[in-house]
């Protein structure tokens, strides 16, 4: 009978330096036999819902966390009973045992688990330190230095370094509200991450726990007799809120509007739907707007750029990863179509449909949500005519597509009923001048008002 051992699987970093994830559901139970890379759990990061594969073949011994728990990266989530030779393939250089294991192998670097269970070799026992993604600071007068209210303490020797302490936006806000300098707060989280508890302990203010029955969302609504319902802010919604606050108070937004007669575009869509080339392909005003944006960017590249505060550079992209804002049950997401500029029109239409279907089904991956260069938000599907959309962080512009309405409109010297839409363009005024934004919006509008104008722009 072969010997067995107990191995722990610790929550891996699921991409881009994320520090925590919520356990949505377990696909296994204690006593189940699982195979290598079998899906054992569904977790939600600040970016997307991800299926977590097993790093070992064996028997589930213990589930350390329950569905709904928010777990920090590096914390044990499940234990396996495995054979001595089960789990991850050994390292080519050291023959190290499985990833994420709670055991220690002498003189062998510890492997950090990732999405498929096997990460790069990491020296030491801690999580690899990764530089947090940062956004450009608010342009304006410097804020007065906060006065610490916690116990007197000598700042660490390296407190003068340029990189700010590692923490999350809610923790930074809490520290600001308490008047604390985060550089003085020791972090006890993975890789030195400063947690909410670290800030509270340093300040001497213990947080009042919210009773569980008030924290949990009630599905019965007002009919239960409760005067209020509290829903925890976590996962995608928590990330979206932090990102929108960063964007709104970092990039100086400017918004312009243009109302256009799109009757010719709708006539074109009707003709394309009967074409053999577009058989089975969903075509909507958003499809045409997306193509118009891609063409207009060739004439107005400033709107496809990023402000690099750290290096004091403007980065202009020579490709377009086109983001489409999508409202989902888990909150707002902006997945993007990679290299959309290189796609022919039928393929672009297919990618738009696939992207929307994946978002609604909760299958959007972290990779789909990262790397966008410009975005479109289709507010028209909610019956809205115009708005002032907030930029997706790191992007220079976002186009709002309003509802198409039948309205009286001047047409060939007379008043006629026409199909009309309002376009809303928000842009980062550090990157885009008013003239550049206006020319881009006018180009998009011209192509939607008369699709034949494309011939003069490409």
C-alpha positions as CSV (number, residue, x, y, z in Angstrom):
1,X,0.0,0.0,0.0
2,X,1.5,3.3,-1.1
3,X,2.1,6.0,1.5
4,X,0.0,9.2,1.4
5,X,0.5,12.7,2.6
6,X,-1.6,15.8,3.3
7,X,-1.0,18.8,1.0
8,X,-2.6,22.2,1.2
9,X,-3.5,24.3,-1.8
10,X,-3.2,28.0,-1.2
11,X,-5.3,30.5,-3.1
12,X,-3.1,31.5,-6.1
13,X,-2.6,34.9,-7.7
14,X,-5.0,34.7,-10.5
15,X,-3.4,37.5,-12.5
16,X,-2.2,41.2,-12.4
17,X,-1.2,41.2,-8.7
18,X,-4.8,40.7,-7.4
19,X,-4.7,40.3,-3.6
20,X,-7.9,38.5,-2.8
21,X,-10.8,36.4,-4.3
22,X,-14.2,35.4,-3.2
23,X,-15.1,31.7,-3.1
24,X,-18.4,31.5,-5.1
25,X,-18.9,27.8,-5.0
26,X,-17.1,24.5,-4.5
27,X,-17.4,21.8,-7.3
28,X,-16.2,19.1,-4.9
29,X,-16.9,17.9,-1.4
30,X,-14.9,16.3,1.4
31,X,-14.1,12.7,0.5
32,X,-14.3,13.3,-3.3
33,X,-11.6,11.8,-5.5
34,X,-10.2,14.4,-7.9
35,X,-7.8,14.3,-10.9
36,X,-5.1,16.7,-11.8
37,X,-6.5,20.0,-13.2
38,X,-10.1,19.0,-12.5
39,X,-12.2,22.1,-11.7
40,X,-12.7,22.2,-7.9
41,X,-14.0,25.7,-7.3
42,X,-15.4,28.8,-8.9
43,X,-13.9,32.1,-7.5
44,X,-14.5,35.7,-8.2
45,X,-11.6,38.1,-8.4
46,X,-11.8,41.9,-8.7
47,X,-11.8,41.3,-12.4
48,X,-13.8,38.2,-13.3
49,X,-15.2,34.8,-12.4
50,X,-12.5,32.1,-12.7
51,X,-12.7,28.3,-12.5
52,X,-10.0,27.0,-10.2
53,X,-8.3,23.7,-11.3
54,X,-6.9,21.1,-8.8
55,X,-3.1,21.1,-8.6
56,X,-3.1,17.5,-7.3
57,X,-4.7,14.1,-7.9
58,X,-6.1,12.7,-4.7
59,X,-8.9,12.9,-2.2
60,X,-10.4,16.1,-0.8
61,X,-9.6,16.0,2.9
62,X,-10.8,19.5,4.1
63,X,-12.4,22.6,2.6
64,X,-10.9,25.5,4.6
65,X,-13.3,28.2,3.3
66,X,-17.0,28.4,2.7
67,X,-18.8,29.9,-0.3
68,X,-19.0,33.6,0.2
69,X,-15.7,33.9,2.0
70,X,-13.2,36.5,0.7
71,X,-9.8,35.0,0.9
72,X,-6.4,36.6,0.7
73,X,-3.9,35.2,-1.9
74,X,-1.6,32.7,-0.2
75,X,-4.2,31.5,2.4
76,X,-5.0,27.7,2.4
77,X,-8.4,26.9,0.9
78,X,-8.4,23.1,0.5
79,X,-6.3,20.1,1.7
80,X,-5.7,16.9,-0.3
81,X,-4.7,13.4,0.7
82,X,-2.3,12.4,-2.1
83,X,0.2,9.7,-2.9
84,X,3.8,10.5,-2.4
85,X,4.4,11.0,-6.1
86,X,1.1,12.8,-6.9
87,X,0.5,16.4,-7.9
88,X,2.6,18.7,-10.0
89,X,5.5,17.5,-12.2
90,X,8.8,17.9,-10.4
91,X,11.1,20.9,-11.1
92,X,13.7,20.2,-13.7
93,X,16.4,21.3,-11.4
94,X,15.3,20.2,-7.9
95,X,12.5,17.7,-8.2
96,X,10.4,19.8,-5.8
97,X,7.1,18.4,-4.6
98,X,3.7,19.9,-5.5
99,X,2.7,23.5,-5.8
100,X,0.9,25.3,-3.0
101,X,1.7,22.5,-0.5
102,X,1.8,23.2,3.1
103,X,4.9,21.0,3.6
104,X,8.5,22.2,3.3
105,X,11.1,20.5,1.2
106,X,14.7,21.2,2.4
107,X,16.9,23.3,0.2
108,X,14.2,23.5,-2.4
109,X,12.7,26.9,-3.5
110,X,8.9,27.1,-2.9
111,X,6.7,27.2,-6.0
112,X,3.9,29.8,-6.0
113,X,0.6,28.4,-7.3
114,X,-1.1,30.1,-10.3
115,X,-4.2,29.4,-12.3
116,X,-3.1,25.9,-13.4
117,X,-1.4,25.1,-10.2
118,X,2.2,25.6,-11.0
119,X,3.9,28.9,-10.8
120,X,7.5,30.1,-11.2
121,X,10.0,29.3,-8.6
122,X,10.0,31.9,-5.8
123,X,12.9,32.3,-3.4
124,X,11.8,32.1,0.2
125,X,8.5,31.2,1.7
126,X,6.5,34.3,1.0
127,X,4.5,35.4,-2.0
128,X,6.5,37.1,-4.7
129,X,6.5,40.8,-4.4
130,X,4.8,42.4,-7.4
131,X,4.6,46.0,-8.1
132,X,1.1,47.2,-7.9
133,X,-0.5,48.7,-11.0
134,X,-0.8,52.4,-10.3
135,X,-2.8,55.2,-11.9
136,X,-1.6,58.7,-12.5
137,X,-2.0,61.0,-9.5
138,X,-4.5,63.9,-9.5
139,X,-3.0,67.0,-11.1
140,X,-3.3,69.9,-8.8
141,X,-1.9,71.4,-5.6
142,X,-0.3,68.9,-3.2
143,X,-2.4,67.8,-0.4
144,X,-1.3,68.7,3.1
145,X,0.6,66.0,4.8
146,X,-1.7,64.0,7.1
147,X,-1.0,64.1,10.8
148,X,-0.8,60.6,12.3
149,X,-3.1,59.8,15.2
150,X,-1.6,56.5,16.0
151,X,1.1,55.7,18.5
152,X,4.5,57.4,17.9
153,X,6.7,55.1,15.9
154,X,10.0,55.5,14.1
155,X,9.5,55.3,10.3
156,X,11.1,52.4,8.6
157,X,14.5,53.0,7.1
158,X,13.2,52.8,3.5
159,X,10.2,54.9,4.0
160,X,11.6,57.5,1.7
161,X,11.3,55.3,-1.3
162,X,9.2,56.6,-4.2
163,X,6.9,53.5,-4.4
164,X,3.8,54.0,-2.2
165,X,3.0,51.3,0.4
166,X,1.1,48.3,-0.9
167,X,-2.6,48.5,0.0
168,X,-6.0,48.5,-1.6
169,X,-8.1,51.6,-2.4
170,X,-10.5,51.0,0.5
171,X,-7.6,50.7,2.9
172,X,-6.0,53.9,1.6
173,X,-9.3,55.7,2.0
174,X,-9.6,54.4,5.6
175,X,-6.1,55.6,6.4
176,X,-6.9,59.0,4.9
177,X,-10.1,59.3,6.9
178,X,-8.1,58.4,10.1
179,X,-5.4,60.9,9.2
180,X,-2.7,58.2,9.0
181,X,0.4,58.1,6.8
182,X,0.4,54.6,5.3
183,X,4.2,54.7,5.0
184,X,4.3,54.3,8.9
185,X,1.9,51.3,9.0
186,X,3.5,47.9,9.0
187,X,1.8,45.5,6.6
188,X,1.0,41.9,7.7
189,X,-0.7,40.8,4.5
190,X,0.9,38.7,1.7
191,X,4.1,40.4,0.4
192,X,3.8,43.2,3.0
193,X,0.3,44.2,2.0
194,X,-1.3,46.7,4.4
195,X,-4.7,45.4,5.4
196,X,-7.7,47.1,7.0
197,X,-6.9,45.4,10.3
198,X,-3.3,46.8,10.2
199,X,-4.6,50.4,9.8
200,X,-7.2,49.9,12.6
201,X,-4.6,48.4,15.0
202,X,-2.1,51.2,14.2
203,X,-4.7,53.9,14.8
204,X,-6.1,52.3,17.9
205,X,-9.6,52.4,16.5
206,X,-11.3,49.0,16.4
207,X,-14.0,48.7,13.8
208,X,-17.5,47.9,14.9
209,X,-18.5,44.7,13.3
210,X,-21.8,44.9,11.3
211,X,-24.2,42.2,12.5
212,X,-24.3,39.3,9.9
213,X,-28.0,39.5,9.5
214,X,-27.7,43.2,8.4
215,X,-24.7,42.5,6.2
216,X,-26.3,39.9,4.1
217,X,-28.5,41.0,1.2
218,X,-32.2,40.1,1.6
219,X,-33.9,38.8,-1.5
220,X,-37.4,39.5,-0.1
221,X,-37.0,43.2,-0.3
222,X,-39.3,45.7,1.4
223,X,-41.9,43.0,2.0
224,X,-39.8,41.6,4.9
225,X,-40.5,44.6,7.1
226,X,-36.8,45.5,7.3
227,X,-36.2,49.2,6.9
228,X,-32.9,48.7,5.0
229,X,-31.0,46.0,3.1
230,X,-27.2,45.8,3.2
231,X,-25.1,44.2,0.5
232,X,-21.4,43.5,0.9
233,X,-19.2,45.5,-1.5
234,X,-16.8,42.9,-3.0
235,X,-15.7,41.3,-6.2
236,X,-16.2,43.0,-9.5
237,X,-18.4,45.7,-8.1
238,X,-15.7,46.6,-5.5
239,X,-13.1,46.8,-8.2
240,X,-15.3,48.8,-10.5
241,X,-16.1,51.3,-7.8
242,X,-12.4,51.8,-7.0
243,X,-11.5,52.1,-10.6
244,X,-14.2,54.7,-11.4
245,X,-13.2,56.8,-8.4
246,X,-9.6,56.7,-9.6
247,X,-10.5,57.6,-13.1
248,X,-12.9,60.4,-12.1
249,X,-10.4,62.1,-9.8
250,X,-7.2,61.4,-11.9
251,X,-8.1,62.2,-15.5
252,X,-9.6,65.6,-16.2
253,X,-12.7,64.6,-18.1
254,X,-14.2,66.6,-20.9
255,X,-17.4,65.6,-22.7
256,X,-18.8,66.6,-26.1
257,X,-22.1,65.7,-27.8
258,X,-23.2,65.3,-31.3
259,X,-26.7,64.4,-32.6
260,X,-26.8,62.6,-36.0
261,X,-29.3,61.4,-38.5
262,X,-28.4,57.7,-38.8
263,X,-31.2,56.7,-41.2
264,X,-28.7,55.8,-43.9
265,X,-26.8,53.6,-41.5
266,X,-30.0,51.7,-40.5
267,X,-30.8,51.2,-44.1
268,X,-27.4,49.8,-44.7
269,X,-27.8,47.4,-41.8
270,X,-31.1,46.2,-43.2
271,X,-29.4,45.4,-46.5
272,X,-26.4,43.7,-44.9
273,X,-28.8,41.4,-43.0
274,X,-30.1,40.0,-46.2
275,X,-26.5,39.4,-47.6
276,X,-25.1,35.9,-47.8
277,X,-21.8,37.2,-46.3
278,X,-23.6,38.2,-43.1
279,X,-25.9,35.2,-42.8
280,X,-26.3,34.3,-39.1
281,X,-24.3,37.3,-37.9
282,X,-25.9,39.8,-35.5
283,X,-25.8,43.4,-36.8
284,X,-26.8,46.4,-34.7
285,X,-26.1,50.1,-34.6
286,X,-23.3,49.3,-32.1
287,X,-21.6,47.2,-34.8
288,X,-21.4,50.2,-37.2
289,X,-20.4,52.6,-34.4
290,X,-17.6,50.2,-33.4
291,X,-16.3,50.2,-37.0
292,X,-16.6,53.9,-37.3
293,X,-14.6,54.4,-34.1
294,X,-11.8,52.1,-35.5
295,X,-11.6,54.1,-38.7
296,X,-11.7,57.5,-37.0
297,X,-8.8,56.5,-34.7
298,X,-6.6,56.2,-37.8
299,X,-7.2,59.9,-38.4
300,X,-7.2,60.9,-34.7
301,X,-4.6,58.7,-32.9
302,X,-4.5,60.9,-29.8
303,X,-7.7,59.2,-28.6
304,X,-5.9,55.9,-28.6
305,X,-3.3,56.7,-26.0
306,X,-2.4,56.5,-22.4
307,X,-0.8,58.9,-19.8
308,X,2.3,57.3,-18.3
309,X,2.8,59.3,-15.1
310,X,5.8,57.3,-13.8
311,X,7.9,57.8,-17.0
312,X,6.4,61.2,-17.9
313,X,5.4,60.0,-21.3
314,X,2.3,59.8,-23.6
315,X,2.0,56.3,-24.9
316,X,0.2,56.2,-28.3
317,X,-1.0,52.7,-29.3
318,X,-0.5,51.5,-32.8
319,X,-3.2,48.9,-32.3
320,X,-6.7,49.1,-30.9
321,X,-8.1,46.8,-28.2
322,X,-11.7,48.0,-28.3
323,X,-13.6,47.8,-25.0
324,X,-17.4,47.4,-24.8
325,X,-18.9,48.3,-21.4
326,X,-21.3,45.6,-20.4
327,X,-23.8,45.6,-17.5
328,X,-23.8,42.2,-15.8
329,X,-25.4,40.7,-12.7
330,X,-22.0,41.0,-11.0
331,X,-21.6,44.7,-12.0
332,X,-20.1,46.7,-14.8
333,X,-17.4,45.1,-16.9
334,X,-15.5,46.4,-19.9
335,X,-14.0,43.4,-21.8
336,X,-12.2,44.3,-25.0
337,X,-11.7,42.9,-28.4
338,X,-7.9,42.4,-29.0
339,X,-6.5,44.0,-32.2
340,X,-10.0,45.0,-33.3
341,X,-8.5,47.4,-35.9
342,X,-7.3,44.3,-37.9
343,X,-10.6,42.6,-38.1
344,X,-12.8,42.7,-41.2
345,X,-16.4,43.9,-40.6
346,X,-18.1,40.5,-40.4
347,X,-15.5,39.2,-37.9
348,X,-15.8,42.4,-35.8
349,X,-19.6,41.8,-35.6
350,X,-19.0,38.2,-34.5
351,X,-16.5,39.2,-31.8
352,X,-18.9,41.8,-30.4
353,X,-21.6,39.2,-30.1
354,X,-19.3,36.7,-28.5
355,X,-18.0,39.3,-26.0
356,X,-21.5,40.3,-24.9
357,X,-22.6,36.7,-24.6
358,X,-19.6,35.9,-22.4
359,X,-20.2,38.9,-20.2
360,X,-23.8,38.0,-19.6
361,X,-22.9,34.4,-18.8
362,X,-20.2,35.4,-16.4
363,X,-17.5,33.8,-18.5
364,X,-15.4,36.9,-19.0
365,X,-11.7,36.2,-18.2
366,X,-9.2,38.6,-16.6
367,X,-7.4,38.7,-19.9
368,X,-10.5,39.9,-21.6
369,X,-10.8,42.8,-19.2
370,X,-7.2,44.0,-19.4
371,X,-5.3,45.9,-22.0
372,X,-8.1,48.0,-23.5
373,X,-7.1,51.2,-25.3
374,X,-10.5,52.9,-26.0
375,X,-14.1,52.0,-25.1
376,X,-17.7,52.3,-26.2
377,X,-20.7,52.2,-23.8
378,X,-24.1,51.5,-25.4
379,X,-26.4,53.4,-23.1
380,X,-29.1,53.4,-25.8
381,X,-30.1,49.9,-24.9
382,X,-31.5,51.4,-21.7
383,X,-33.5,54.1,-23.5
384,X,-31.0,56.8,-22.7
385,X,-30.2,59.5,-25.2
386,X,-26.9,60.9,-23.8
387,X,-24.6,61.0,-20.8
388,X,-21.1,61.8,-19.5
389,X,-19.4,58.4,-19.4
390,X,-16.4,58.0,-17.1
391,X,-13.2,56.8,-18.7
392,X,-12.1,53.2,-18.3
393,X,-8.9,53.7,-16.2
394,X,-5.8,54.0,-18.4
395,X,-7.7,55.0,-21.5
396,X,-7.9,58.3,-23.2
397,X,-11.5,58.2,-24.5
398,X,-14.9,56.5,-24.3
399,X,-17.8,56.9,-26.7
400,X,-21.4,56.8,-25.5
401,X,-24.0,55.5,-28.0
402,X,-27.5,56.8,-27.3
403,X,-30.9,55.4,-28.2
404,X,-32.0,55.6,-31.8
405,X,-35.2,57.6,-31.9
406,X,-37.7,58.6,-34.7
407,X,-37.7,62.4,-34.6
408,X,-38.6,65.4,-36.9
409,X,-35.4,66.4,-38.6
410,X,-34.3,68.7,-41.4
411,X,-33.8,66.6,-44.5
412,X,-33.2,68.0,-48.0
413,X,-34.7,71.4,-47.1
414,X,-37.8,70.0,-45.5
415,X,-38.8,68.5,-42.1
416,X,-39.1,64.7,-42.2
417,X,-39.3,61.9,-39.6
418,X,-35.7,60.4,-39.4
419,X,-33.8,58.0,-37.2
420,X,-31.6,60.1,-34.9
421,X,-29.0,59.2,-32.3
422,X,-26.9,61.3,-29.9
423,X,-23.2,60.5,-29.4
424,X,-21.4,61.4,-26.2
425,X,-17.6,61.5,-26.2
426,X,-15.7,61.8,-22.9
427,X,-11.9,62.2,-23.1
428,X,-8.8,62.8,-21.0
429,X,-8.0,66.5,-21.5
430,X,-4.3,65.8,-20.7
431,X,-4.1,63.6,-23.8
432,X,-6.7,65.0,-26.1
433,X,-7.2,68.6,-27.0
434,X,-10.7,69.9,-27.7
435,X,-9.9,70.1,-31.4
436,X,-8.8,66.5,-31.5
437,X,-11.8,65.3,-29.6
438,X,-14.1,67.3,-31.8
439,X,-12.6,66.0,-35.1
440,X,-12.8,62.4,-33.9
441,X,-16.5,62.8,-32.9
442,X,-17.3,64.6,-36.1
443,X,-15.6,61.7,-38.1
444,X,-17.6,59.1,-36.3
445,X,-20.8,61.1,-36.8
446,X,-20.1,61.6,-40.5
447,X,-19.7,57.9,-41.1
448,X,-22.9,57.0,-39.2
449,X,-24.8,59.8,-41.0
450,X,-23.5,58.7,-44.4
451,X,-21.7,55.3,-44.5
452,X,-20.3,56.2,-47.9
453,X,-18.0,58.8,-46.2
454,X,-15.8,55.9,-45.2
455,X,-14.4,55.9,-48.7
456,X,-12.9,59.4,-48.0
457,X,-11.3,58.4,-44.7
458,X,-9.4,55.2,-45.4
